[in-house]
Amino acid sequence: AQSVTQLDSQVPVFEEAPVELRCNYSSSVSVYLFWYVQYPNQGLQLLLKYLSGSTLVESINGFEAEFNKSQTSFHLRKPSVHISDTAEYFCAVTNTGGFKTIFGAGTRLFVKA
Amino acid sequence: NAGVTQTPKFQVLKTGQSMTLQCAQDMNHNSMYWYRQDPGMGLRLIYYSASEGTTDKGEVPNGYNVSRLNKREFSLRLESAAPSQTSVYFCASRAVTDTQYFGPGTRLTVL
């Protein structure tokens, strides 16, 4: 069975500081990996994803994540955060060719001025 | 292009009442999903429909039923609501790129 563990439930950080949100997964088969972001009172939207190819993937707003197969991790990083990055971030995994997606419990990122 | 729409946005029920949550997508996606979101638990899959005419149970199907009415619409029914079903419910559809697109959610309170 698949599972996703987000190691931090809340991450407070000052504006312009770097941040890392940690995600580990377990699966016995090949997977696709995702980070979704949820702003207050909204649905989730895709931030970035790894399907195949380069293990480092980037979003349009400066986030990046690296697929590490040996450590079964997909940590999300940003070198300099903005107030507008305050949101909840969800790591998710899907079996290659499968239909079900398993989500982590979420990490609430709070950026302080 | 509305994406994924859900109705209603808010609902309050009494224990034992029934209701149907409606979801529609206009992106011609084959797969659709119903999730519930509870604090500290992320999103949990209730039911999904891989394609029109098929539905399957997810992690937490008890107390729910679904109908894939056509390719656009996927409804979730609570036959006899219980306080444990107080949650935020999200519908999503999945593109061929494996990205899921989510609706704005329905906040349900069962008293």
Interface residues (C-beta under 8 A of the other chain):
Chain A: V4 Q6 S9 Y32 F34 Y36 N41 Q42 G43 L44 Q45 L46 K49 L51 F90 T94 F99 K100 T101 I102 F103 G104 A105 G106
Chain B: V4 S31 Y33 Y35 G40 M41 G42 L43 R44 L45 Y48 A50 D56 G58 F90 A92 R94 T97 D98 T99 Q100 Y101 F102 G103 P104 G105
